Amino acid sequence: MSYPRSTGLSGLLLLVLLAFCAPVHATTVCVSSAIALKNALTAFDLQPDGSTYTIKVVQGTYPVGATLAQMYGEIGGGEVNLKLLGGYVAGCGSRTPNPANTVLDGLDAAHSGIGFLMRGDSSALIEGITFTRFKGADNVPYAESEVLLIDAEGSGSDAQVFEVRQCRFTHNSGQNIVRMSGAQLRFVNNLIWDSTLAQEAQGVDKGAFTVTLDADLDAAVTATNNTIVGTTGGPGMRIGTLITGDSGRLSEVTDNILWNNPSLDIQFTGGTDYVYPLTASYNLYATANANFPQSPTDLHSDPHFVDLANGNLHLASNSPAINKGAFLQLSGFPARDLAGGARVVGSRIDLGAYESSIDDSTTAIVTTTSDNGNNGSPTPGSLRAAIKAANAAAGPYTIRFNVAGSCPRLLSLAAPMLDVTGDVTIDGTTQAGWAPNTHYGAFDANLCFYVNGAGNANTPWALHVPSSAPASARLVVRGLGFAGFNDAAIKLEGGHAHSIAGNQFGAVAFTPANASAIRVTGNSGGAFIGGYDDEAAVNLVAGSSSSGIYLDNAAGGSVVANNVIGFQADGLVGGPNANGVYAFNSKNNVVQYNYIGNNLSSGVILSGSGSSGNRIQYNTIGMAYDGSPAGNGSAGVLVSFAAKDNTIGAPLNATWGGNLVVASAGAGVWISPSGGTGNSVLDNTFQGSSGLDIDLASVGPSANQATNPAAGPNALQNYPVLASATRDLVNGIEVVSGTLTSAPNTTYRLDLYYATVCSSAAAGRGLAQVPLMRTAVTTGALGSVPFTASVPFSWGGLPLGVISATVTDPAGNTSELGNCIGETDNDPIFADGFEDDHG
């Protein structure tokens, strides 16, 4: 039987985008009274499946008592994303996100807490609200008594994100003040003070802040910049795990203050066999149990609050927590502190929820665009003079801008710039007229200071940290534009923990291109390029004659997140680099949430045997933010020259992290003939590739091997050969049968993919337009096994199409997509034989 074959991008991209454009409906309500808030919360259960429900709470104090006590989401409803946001002015036209201005008062009423039961892939965000004088709620059938509970229905979903951000919890009681359980649990920039924990029920954990990492999920917790003080009856922070196998996500407990919690400040629970990746550092606390991984960066002295007895937990001027936080956080720093003020002030972020106004860095002001090129006697007020002063300083140094005239101001370098060898922040956002970028996928920042190398041979870079710089050297660059540098506009060869955020590289009128925008090389430690949860951190990387972002440091460990790479500032018109992101012999880098398109060669390249452990996830490769195709000139992602053990999409044991790869002039992902092994390519969505969606070895389809594994990229892992595919409309599943021939007595991950048509690049092969669910198949002693797999099929609105599959072995070797097989259905309506054409 023959099946329709791909005719390109027309119509199919729209189909895929529609399939994945959840939510399909959004409702926003503005509330300004206790009864209106109660009604709005009750309506959460009535929202349509796949929607987002936003409750905006007007500033004021709400005497709610026990009227809100309910487990919202328990009665019914589907996958509904919830946002409960405080701080709005009357009418909800604007917002000041300071929880002190939006107060929910439980009036010490018994069982006055609030709970949310989240279903499927739905997520929850609670932000900018004070909860005070709550007594906890008995949320049947739950045994816990909580002030705020966010929980997943059943086993939950790896895609769920539950976040409590910039909230205050004061004078509350219950077995837990905040309790969260699910996959991605985020507790960021919050205050919990004066909590009384009730007597612990049998089998129930308790703590002021309690999370449980479920063994059924790829779970992780992010707890950063919280202040938890004065908890009686139990620990301040309690993190429990049921995980006994490695999680694909990294947990982070960083920059918190936990003090005066008499039981324990921090308690980690779990058996001796618990295993999950965790980074914990730069916390201030007095006591922790033996399971907590203490760090030499932790502090154990009085944090010195302004007025602890009366609840003023701002940091006093003599606090050891000021300017002592981590250089970087894995998920990025909060955009503001608990009171809505600036964050970060000084050389480093403050510990806890509040940022002080104390700036420990010495400051220079750039007042001119003149540059005499003389490193010994630079022009007073120039950037060159400021960098010279920064290098001579004993401690952190900040360079700000106050150049007369209107935006933009252009500095043309007369000679190579001084190397940066100190702890230096160059803050272009301080130049009058600067305005931040306001959304992802484009770059609408108004930059007011640009540095131009003019393509001269003597200006290889604008800013350079040499390999000879001490390990303490650190460069932070914000809000500047760069053009015309023939090595890299910013080259980082030494130092560590550099941050490059909110800058423009290339796409500057009447200037030559940069060779590269940013290069991390030599003995430099990890850099943070872009950022999370902050549109102002997006970098624009356009028009580079070489790779836009080039990572070739052996230490690796850089984060490239939320950048716009290969586009003009509008995020739509092409601004191609030679390649988008290139990692050469660089390991453990994270490339996430970027828009990467229009590049002359590949969007992302992983090359060299030292390129391992890199994660390429959640990127949009080959498409603009408006959905228009912006394909790269070769593969979307290329793996070559023995690069190995990298993750492109989901981790081996999960279904999160997939990329959207569109309109590649070559393969979607190409593990080239020189590529290494262990490169997993899982749960990605492909559309409109000229080549195969997943291609191993030479361009074009590779035949299954007589013996597997075999010599070649990804061990030339054999693909499964499908025989039938039935969409069971009654039970909402896809039933697929086939055969896998590979290594004996081995369990493989089997991933099924839906498409409307078969591949045009290889007759009879499949496409991965919609990832379905994964399952497992195990070969027998002869290495061959027939299988029948049943997986949920949640995209019931898609027409009958074709199904194909990959397998991935335990070492991470993913196969090509195998043959495509046409779907049939078992809908009893058509059982009489008079069914219509389902296409």
C-alpha positions in Angstrom: 0.0 0.0 0.0 1.3 3.5 -0.8 0.7 6.6 1.4 0.7 10.3 0.6 4.2 11.8 0.6 5.3 15.2 1.9 5.0 18.1 -0.5 6.9 20.5 1.8 5.8 23.0 4.4 2.6 24.3 2.9 -0.3 23.7 5.2 1.4 21.1 7.3 3.3 23.6 9.6 0.0 25.2 10.4 -1.5 21.9 11.3 1.3 21.1 13.6 1.2 24.5 15.2 -2.5 24.3 15.7 -2.0 20.9 17.3 0.5 22.3 19.8 -0.9 25.7 20.3 -2.2 25.1 23.8 -3.9 26.8 25.4 -6.7 27.2 22.9 -8.6 29.6 25.2 -7.7 32.2 27.7 -9.9 33.9 30.3 -8.8 36.8 32.5 -10.8 38.2 35.5 -10.2 41.3 37.6 -11.3 41.0 41.2 -11.5 43.7 44.0 -13.5 42.0 46.8 -13.4 38.9 48.8 -16.6 37.5 47.3 -15.3 38.2 43.8 -12.1 36.4 44.5 -14.1 33.4 45.9 -16.2 33.3 42.8 -13.2 33.6 40.5 -11.4 30.7 42.2 -14.6 28.6 42.1 -14.8 29.3 38.3 -11.4 27.7 37.9 -13.1 24.3 37.8 -15.3 25.4 35.0 -12.6 26.5 32.5 -12.3 24.6 29.2 -9.6 22.0 28.7 -6.3 23.4 27.5 -7.1 27.0 28.5 -5.3 29.5 30.7 -7.2 31.2 33.5 -5.7 34.4 35.0 -7.1 36.0 38.2 -5.8 39.6 38.6 -6.2 40.8 42.2 -6.5 44.5 42.8 -4.4 46.0 45.6 -6.0 46.0 49.1 -6.6 43.8 52.1 -9.1 41.0 51.7 -10.7 39.6 54.9 -11.4 36.2 53.5 -11.4 34.1 56.7 -12.2 30.5 55.7 -14.3 31.4 52.6 -11.6 30.4 50.2 -11.0 27.0 51.9 -11.3 24.5 49.1 -9.3 22.2 46.9 -9.8 24.0 43.6 -9.6 21.8 40.5 -10.8 18.7 42.5 -14.4 18.8 41.3 -13.6 18.5 37.6 -12.3 20.3 34.6 -9.4 19.5 32.4 -5.8 20.7 31.9 -6.2 24.4 32.9 -3.2 26.7 33.5 -3.7 29.0 36.5 -2.3 32.4 37.2 -3.2 34.1 40.5 -1.5 37.5 40.4 -1.6 40.3 43.0 -0.7 44.0 42.8 -3.1 45.5 40.2 -4.6 49.0 40.3 -8.4 49.4 40.1 -9.5 48.0 36.8 -6.4 45.9 36.4 -4.8 48.2 33.8 -1.4 48.1 35.5 0.4 46.4 38.3 3.0 47.0 41.0 4.1 43.4 42.0 4.8 44.0 45.7 3.0 41.5 47.9 2.6 44.1 50.7 -0.1 45.8 48.7 -2.3 42.7 48.1 -3.1 40.9 51.3 -5.3 37.9 51.9 -6.2 37.8 55.6 -7.4 34.4 57.0 -8.5 36.1 60.2 -7.2 33.2 62.2 -10.2 31.1 61.0 -9.8 27.4 61.4 -9.1 25.4 58.2 -8.7 28.6 56.1 -6.1 27.5 53.6 -6.3 27.2 49.8 -5.4 24.2 47.6 -5.1 23.7 43.9 -5.2 20.3 42.2 -3.6 20.5 38.7 -4.3 18.1 36.0 -2.3 16.7 33.0 0.2 19.2 31.6 -1.3 22.2 33.4 0.8 24.7 35.3 0.3 27.2 38.1 1.8 30.5 39.1 1.0 32.4 42.3 2.7 35.8 42.5 2.7 39.0 44.4 0.3 38.1 47.3 0.6 38.1 51.1 -1.1 35.3 53.0 -1.5 36.1 56.6 -3.3 34.6 59.6 -4.4 31.4 57.8 -4.9 28.2 59.8 -4.6 25.7 57.0 -7.3 23.7 55.3 -8.4 20.1 55.7 -8.6 19.3 52.0 -10.4 15.9 51.8 -9.2 13.4 50.7 -5.9 14.9 51.6 -4.7 14.5 55.2 -2.4 17.6 55.2 -3.4 20.9 56.7 -1.9 23.6 54.5 -2.0 27.3 54.0 -1.2 27.0 50.3 -1.2 23.6 48.6 -0.4 23.0 44.9 -0.5 19.3 43.9 -0.7 17.2 40.8 -3.6 14.9 40.1 -2.5 11.3 40.2 1.0 10.8 39.0 1.1 14.2 37.3 3.1 15.1 34.2 6.7 15.9 33.5 5.6 19.1 31.8 3.9 20.6 34.8 5.4 23.8 36.3 4.2 24.9 39.7 5.6 28.2 40.9 5.2 30.5 43.9 7.0 33.7 43.3 7.4 37.0 45.2 4.8 36.2 47.9 4.8 36.7 51.7 3.5 34.3 54.3 3.3 35.8 57.8 1.6 34.7 61.1 0.2 31.4 59.6 -0.2 28.0 61.0 -0.7 24.5 59.7 1.2 21.2 59.1 2.8 23.1 56.2 2.6 26.7 55.2 3.4 26.1 51.5 3.4 22.5 50.1 4.1 21.6 46.5 4.2 18.2 44.8 4.8 17.6 41.1 7.5 17.7 38.4 8.9 21.3 38.2 8.5 23.0 41.5 9.7 26.6 41.8 9.7 28.7 45.0 11.5 31.9 44.2 11.9 35.3 46.1 9.4 34.6 48.9 9.2 35.3 52.6 7.8 33.0 55.2 7.9 34.4 58.8 6.4 33.6 62.1 4.9 30.2 61.2 3.5 27.6 63.7 3.5 24.1 62.4 0.8 21.8 63.8 1.4 18.4 65.2 2.5 16.1 62.4 -0.1 13.5 61.3 1.1 10.0 60.7 2.9 9.7 57.3 2.7 13.5 56.6 5.8 15.6 56.2 5.7 19.1 57.6 7.6 22.3 57.2 7.2 26.0 56.5 8.1 25.2 52.9 7.7 21.6 51.9 8.2 19.9 48.5 8.0 16.3 47.5 9.9 15.0 44.4 7.8 12.2 43.0 9.6 9.1 41.7 7.0 8.8 38.9 8.1 12.1 37.4 11.3 13.7 36.2 11.1 16.0 39.1 13.2 18.9 40.4 12.9 21.8 42.8 14.2 25.3 42.4 14.3 27.2 45.7 16.2 30.5 45.3 16.3 33.8 47.1 13.8 33.0 49.8 13.8 34.2 53.4 12.3 31.6 55.9 12.5 32.8 59.5 10.8 32.0 62.8 9.2 28.6 62.2 8.1 26.7 65.3 7.1 23.1 65.4 9.1 21.9 62.4 11.8 22.8 59.8 11.9 25.9 57.8 12.5 24.1 54.4 11.8 20.5 53.9 12.6 18.8 50.7 11.6 15.2 50.4 12.3 12.8 47.6 10.9 9.5 46.5 13.4 9.3 43.6 15.8 6.4 43.6 16.9 6.7 40.0 18.6 9.7 38.4 16.4 12.6 37.4 17.0 14.3 34.1 16.4 17.7 35.7 18.7 19.5 38.0 17.5 20.8 41.4 18.8 24.1 42.8 18.8 25.4 46.4 20.7 28.7 46.3 20.8 32.2 47.8 18.3 31.5 50.6 18.3 32.8 54.2 16.9 30.2 56.7 17.3 31.4 60.3 15.7 31.0 63.7 13.8 27.9 62.8 14.4 26.0 66.1 13.8 22.4 64.8 16.0 22.6 61.7 16.5 25.4 59.1 16.8 22.8 56.3 15.8 19.2 56.2 16.3 16.8 53.3 14.4 13.5 53.6 14.6 10.3 51.6 16.2 6.9 51.9 19.9 6.3 51.7 19.5 5.2 48.1 17.9 8.5 46.9 19.6 9.9 43.9 18.9 13.2 42.0 21.2 15.9 40.7 21.3 18.9 43.0 23.3 22.1 43.3 23.1 23.8 46.7 25.3 26.8 47.5 25.4 30.3 48.9 22.7 29.7 51.5 22.7 31.2 55.0 21.4 28.9 57.7 22.3 27.7 61.2 21.2 24.0 61.1 20.6 21.4 58.5 20.4 17.6 58.6 23.1 15.3 57.4 21.4 14.6 54.1 21.7 18.3 53.0 24.8 18.8 50.8 26.5 21.7 52.5 28.7 23.9 50.5 31.9 25.9 51.5 30.1 28.9 50.1 27.3 28.7 52.8 27.2 31.2 55.6 26.3 30.3 59.2 26.1 33.7 61.0 23.3 36.0 62.0 21.8 37.6 58.9 21.1 40.9 60.8 17.6 41.9 59.7 16.5 45.5 60.2 13.8 44.6 62.8 13.2 40.9 63.2 10.9 41.2 66.1 8.4 43.3 64.1 8.7 41.5 60.9 11.0 43.9 58.9 13.3 41.3 57.3 15.1 43.7 55.0 18.9 43.3 55.4 20.6 45.7 57.8 23.6 47.5 56.5 25.9 45.1 58.5 24.3 42.0 57.1 26.8 39.3 55.9 24.2 38.4 53.3 24.7 41.6 51.2 26.5 41.1 47.9 27.4 37.5 48.9 25.1 35.5 46.6 26.0 33.2 43.7 27.4 34.6 40.6 24.8 32.7 38.6 21.6 30.9 39.1 20.6 28.0 36.9 17.2 29.5 36.2 18.4 33.1 36.2 18.1 35.7 38.9 14.7 37.1 39.9 13.8 40.2 37.8 13.1 42.1 41.1 13.2 41.6 44.8 10.3 40.8 47.1 9.4 44.5 47.4 9.6 45.1 43.6 12.9 46.8 43.8 16.0 46.5 41.7 17.8 43.2 41.6 20.9 42.9 41.5 22.6 45.9 43.2 26.3 45.6 43.7 28.8 43.0 42.5 26.6 40.0 43.4 23.0 39.3 44.4 22.0 39.5 48.1 20.9 36.3 49.9 17.2 36.1 50.7 14.1 37.8 49.4 15.2 41.4 49.8 17.9 43.3 48.0 19.7 46.1 49.8 20.7 49.3 48.2 24.4 48.8 49.2 26.6 48.7 46.2 30.0 47.2 47.1 31.6 47.9 43.7 33.7 50.9 42.8 32.1 52.9 40.0 33.4 54.7 37.0 31.3 56.8 34.6 31.9 56.8 30.9 31.2 60.3 29.6 32.6 60.3 26.1 32.8 58.3 22.9 36.3 59.5 22.3 39.1 57.0 22.2 42.8 57.8 21.7 43.8 54.1 21.7 46.5 54.8 24.4 46.3 52.1 27.1 48.8 54.0 29.2 47.1 57.4 29.2 43.6 56.8 27.9 41.2 59.6 27.2 39.6 60.7 30.5 36.0 59.6 30.7 36.4 56.9 28.0 35.5 53.3 28.2 39.2 52.5 27.9 40.0 54.6 30.9 37.2 52.9 32.9 38.5 49.4 32.1 42.0 50.5 33.1 40.6 51.7 36.5 38.6 48.5 36.9 41.6 46.3 36.4 43.5 48.2 39.0 40.7 48.0 41.6 41.0 45.5 44.4 37.4 44.5 44.3 34.3 44.5 42.1 34.0 47.4 39.7 31.0 48.8 37.8 31.2 50.9 34.7 28.2 53.1 34.0 27.4 55.5 31.2 26.4 59.1 31.0 27.4 60.3 27.5 25.8 63.6 26.4 23.6 63.6 23.4 20.8 61.5 22.0 20.7 57.8 21.3 22.6 56.1 19.9 26.2 57.0 20.8 28.9 55.2 18.8 32.4 54.4 20.1 34.9 53.5 17.3 38.0 51.9 18.7 41.3 53.4 17.7 43.3 50.4 18.9 42.8 47.0 20.6 40.9 47.5 23.9 42.6 46.7 27.2 42.0 43.2 28.4 39.6 42.7 31.3 41.3 41.1 34.3 39.2 42.0 37.2 35.6 41.6 38.4 34.0 44.1 36.0 30.4 44.9 35.2 29.8 47.1 32.1 26.3 48.3 32.4 25.0 50.0 29.2 21.5 50.1 30.6 22.6 53.2 32.6 22.9 55.4 29.5 20.0 57.8 29.3 17.4 56.7 26.8 18.0 53.0 27.2 14.9 50.8 27.3 14.7 47.0 27.7 13.6 44.4 25.3 10.0 43.5 26.1 9.3 40.1 24.6 11.0 36.8 23.5 11.7 36.0 19.9 12.6 39.6 18.9 14.7 42.5 20.1 13.0 45.8 20.6 15.4 47.2 23.2 16.5 50.8 22.7 20.3 50.6 23.1 22.2 53.9 23.4 25.8 52.9 23.3 27.5 50.9 20.5 31.1 49.8 20.1 32.4 49.5 16.6 35.6 47.7 15.5 35.1 48.8 11.8 36.5 45.5 10.6 40.0 46.7 11.3 42.7 44.1 11.7 43.8 45.7 15.0 40.4 45.4 16.6 39.8 41.7 16.9 37.4 42.2 19.8 35.6 44.8 21.8 36.0 43.1 25.2 38.4 40.3 26.1 39.2 38.3 29.2 42.6 36.7 28.5 43.6 33.2 29.5 46.2 34.8 31.9 43.4 36.4 33.9 43.0 35.1 37.4 40.2 32.7 38.2 38.4 35.6 40.0 38.1 37.6 36.8 34.5 38.0 35.8 32.9 40.1 33.0 29.2 41.1 33.0 28.0 43.0 30.0 24.5 44.5 29.7 22.7 46.8 27.3 25.4 47.4 24.6 25.7 47.0 20.9 28.7 45.6 19.0 29.7 45.5 15.3 32.8 45.1 13.2 35.1 42.8 15.2 37.1 40.3 13.3 37.5 37.6 16.0 34.6 37.9 18.4 32.9 41.0 19.8 33.3 39.5 23.3 36.0 36.9 23.7 36.2 35.0 27.0 39.4 33.0 27.4 39.8 33.1 31.2 37.9 33.8 34.4 34.5 32.3 35.2 30.8 32.9 35.7 30.6 35.6 33.0 27.2 37.1 32.1 26.3 38.5 28.7 22.7 39.7 28.6 20.5 42.2 26.8 23.1 43.1 24.1 22.9 43.4 20.3 25.6 41.8 18.1 25.5 42.7 14.5 22.5 44.0 12.5 23.8 47.5 13.0 23.4 49.7 10.0 26.5 50.8 8.0 28.9 48.7 10.1 30.7 45.5 9.1 29.9 42.1 10.6 31.4 40.5 13.6 33.3 37.3 12.9 31.5 35.9 16.0 29.3 37.6 18.5 30.5 35.7 21.6 33.3 33.2 22.0 33.9 31.2 25.2 37.3 29.5 24.8 40.6 28.7 26.5 40.4 28.0 30.2 37.3 30.1 30.8 34.6 28.6 33.1 31.0 28.6 32.1 29.2 31.7 30.8 25.6 32.7 31.0 24.5 34.1 27.6 21.0 35.4 27.7 18.8 34.4 30.7 15.6 32.9 32.0 12.3 34.6 33.0 13.5 38.0 31.9 12.9 39.4 28.4 15.5 42.1 29.0 18.2 39.5 29.1 17.7 38.4 25.5 20.7 38.9 23.2 20.4 39.5 19.5 23.0 37.7 17.5 22.9 38.5 13.8 25.1 38.7 10.7 28.3 37.0 12.1 30.6 35.8 9.3 31.5 32.8 11.4 29.5 31.2 14.2 27.2 33.5 16.1 28.0 31.9 19.5 31.2 29.8 19.6 31.9 27.6 22.6 35.2 25.8 22.4 36.3 25.8 26.1 37.2 22.4 27.4 35.6 23.1 30.8 32.2 23.8 29.1 29.3 24.5 31.3 27.9 27.6 29.5 24.2 28.4 29.3 22.8 29.9 26.1 19.1 30.7 26.8 16.4 32.8 25.2 18.5 34.5 22.6 17.5 35.5 19.0 20.1 34.1 16.7 20.1 34.7 12.9 17.3 37.3 12.7 17.1 41.1 12.4 15.8 42.9 15.4 12.2 42.4 14.4 12.6 38.7 14.9 11.2 38.1 11.4 13.7 39.2 8.7 16.8 37.1 8.3 20.1 38.2 9.8 22.1 35.1 9.1 25.2 34.0 10.8 27.4 31.4 9.2 26.2 29.0 12.0 24.0 29.7 14.9 25.6 28.0 18.0 28.7 26.0 17.6 30.1 23.8 20.4 33.6 22.4 19.6 35.2 20.1 22.1 33.1 21.8 24.8 31.0 19.8 27.2 27.9 20.1 29.5 26.6 23.3 27.8 22.8 24.0 28.0 21.2 25.6 24.9 17.5 26.3 25.6 14.6 28.4 24.5 16.4 30.2 21.7 15.1 31.2 18.3 17.7 30.0 15.8 17.0 30.6 12.2 18.2 31.8 8.8 21.8 30.7 9.4 23.8 29.9 6.3 24.9 26.5 7.5 23.4 24.7 10.6 21.4 26.1 13.4 23.4 24.2 16.1 26.6 22.3 15.7 28.1 19.8 18.2 31.5 18.8 17.1 34.6 17.1 18.4 35.1 14.2 20.8 35.1 16.6 23.8 31.6 17.8 23.0 29.6 15.6 25.3 26.8 16.0 27.8 25.4 19.0 25.9 21.7 19.6 26.2 19.8 21.2 23.2 16.2 21.7 24.4 13.1 23.8 23.9 14.6 25.7 21.0 12.7 26.9 18.0 15.1 26.1 15.1 14.2 27.4 11.7 11.0 29.4 12.6 10.3 33.0 13.6 8.2 33.8 16.6 5.2 34.5 14.4 5.3 31.0 13.0 6.8 31.9 9.6 9.6 29.5 8.4 13.2 30.7 8.8 15.1 27.6 7.8 18.8 27.1 8.3 20.9 26.4 5.3 21.9 22.9 6.3 20.8 20.7 9.2 18.8 22.1 12.1 21.2 20.4 14.4 24.5 18.8 13.2 26.5 16.3 15.3 30.0 15.6 13.9 33.6 14.6 14.5 32.9 12.1 17.3 30.7 14.4 19.4 28.9 11.9 21.8 26.4 11.5 24.6 24.5 14.6 23.9 20.8 15.2 24.4 18.7 16.8 21.6 15.2 17.1 23.0 14.0 15.0 25.9 16.3 13.1 28.3 16.4 9.3 27.9 13.8 8.7 30.6 11.5 11.7 30.0 9.2 13.4 27.5 10.1 17.0 28.2 12.6 19.3 26.4 11.7 18.7 22.8 12.8 21.3 20.1 10.7 22.5 17.2 12.8 22.1 14.0 11.4 23.7 10.9 12.4 24.1 7.2 15.9 22.8 7.4 17.7 22.8 4.0 19.2 19.5 5.1 18.2 17.0 7.8 16.3 18.1 10.9 19.0 16.5 13.1 22.0 15.0 11.3 24.4 12.6 13.2 26.9 12.8 10.4 29.3 9.9 9.3 31.9 11.3 11.7 29.5 11.7 14.5 29.9 9.8 17.8 27.6 7.6 19.8 25.1 8.1 22.6 23.4 11.1 21.0 19.7 10.9 21.9 17.1 12.7 19.7 13.8 12.4 21.5 10.4 14.1 21.5 11.2 16.8 19.0 8.8 18.1 16.4 10.0 18.4 12.8 8.3 20.1 9.8 9.4 20.8 6.3 13.0 19.4 6.4 14.5 18.8 2.9 16.2 15.8 4.3 15.2 13.2 6.8 14.0 14.4 10.2 16.6 12.3 11.9 19.5 11.2 9.7 22.4 8.8 10.7 25.6 8.6 8.7 25.6 9.6 5.0 22.9 11.9 3.8 19.7 9.9 3.2 18.2 6.8 4.8 20.4 4.1 6.2 19.3 0.5 6.1 19.0 -1.6 9.2 22.1 -3.5 10.0 22.4 -7.3 10.1 24.1 -7.0 13.5 23.4 -4.2 16.0 25.1 -2.2 17.4 27.4 -1.5 14.4 30.3 0.8 13.7 29.1 4.2 12.9 27.3 7.3 14.3 24.9 6.3 17.1 26.1 2.7 16.5 23.8 2.8 13.4 21.0 1.9 15.7 18.3 -0.1 13.8 14.9 1.4 13.6 11.7 -0.6 14.3 9.7 -1.9 11.4 6.0 -1.1 11.9 3.3 -3.4 10.6 0.0 -1.8 11.7 -1.3 1.3 13.5 -4.8 1.6 14.8 -6.3 4.7 16.4 -8.6 3.5 19.2 -11.0 6.4 19.4 -13.0 4.8 22.2 -10.1 4.4 24.6 -8.0 7.3 23.3 -4.9 5.3 22.4 -2.8 4.4 19.5 -2.1 0.7 19.0 1.0 -0.1 17.0 2.5 -3.4 16.1 5.9 -4.1 14.5 9.3 -5.8 14.9 12.6 -4.6 16.3 15.8 -6.4 15.5 18.8 -5.2 17.4 21.0 -6.3 20.3 19.8 -9.3 22.3 18.2 -9.1 25.7 18.1 -5.3 25.7 15.3 -2.9 26.6 14.8 0.0 24.2 12.8 3.2 24.4 10.3 3.2 21.6 8.9 6.6 20.5 5.9 6.9 18.1 5.4 9.9 15.9 2.3 11.1 13.9 2.4 12.8 10.5 -0.2 13.6 7.9 2.1 12.1 5.2 5.2 10.1 4.7 8.6 11.6 4.0 9.4 13.0 0.5 13.1 12.7 1.3 13.0 8.9 1.5 10.2 6.8 0.1 8.3 5.0 2.7 10.0 6.6 5.7 8.2 8.6 8.4 8.1 12.1 9.6 7.9 13.4 13.2 5.3 16.1 12.9 3.7 15.3 16.3 5.5 13.3 19.0 3.2 10.8 20.7 4.1 8.9 23.8 7.0 6.6 24.6 7.0 3.0 25.7 9.6 0.2 26.0 10.3 -3.0 24.1 12.7 -5.7 25.1 14.5 -8.0 22.7 15.0 -11.7 23.4 18.0 -13.9 23.2 18.1 -13.7 19.4 17.9 -9.9 19.3 14.5 -9.8 17.5 11.1 -9.1 19.1 7.6 -8.6 17.7 5.8 -6.0 19.7 2.4 -4.4 20.2 2.5 -1.0 21.9 -0.5 1.0 23.2 0.1 4.7 23.9 -2.2 7.6 24.7 -3.2 9.6 21.7 -4.4 13.0 22.9 -4.6 14.8 19.5 -8.0 13.5 18.5 -8.7 16.4 16.2 -6.0 15.4 13.8 -7.1 13.5 10.7 -6.0 9.9 10.2 -2.4 10.0 9.0 0.7 7.8 9.3 2.7 6.6 12.2 6.5 6.0 12.4 8.9 5.2 15.2 12.4 5.4 16.6 14.1 3.4 19.2 16.8 4.5 21.6 19.1 2.0 23.3 20.2 2.3 27.0 23.3 4.2 26.0 21.3 6.9 24.3 21.7 5.9 20.6 18.6 7.0 18.7 17.7 5.4 15.4 16.4 7.1 12.3 12.7 7.3 11.9 11.6 4.0 10.4 8.9 3.1 7.9 5.6 5.0 7.9 2.4 3.0 8.3 -1.1 4.3 7.6 -3.5 4.6 10.5 -6.9 2.9 10.6 -9.5 3.5 13.2 -11.9 1.4 15.2 -14.7 3.9 15.4 -17.9 1.8 15.7 -19.8 4.5 13.7 -18.0 3.2 10.6 -18.2 -0.5 11.4 -20.9 -1.0 8.7 -18.4 -0.5 5.9 -19.8 2.8 4.7 -17.1 5.0 6.3 -16.1 8.2 4.6 -12.6 9.2 3.6 -11.0 10.3 6.9 -8.3 12.3 5.3 
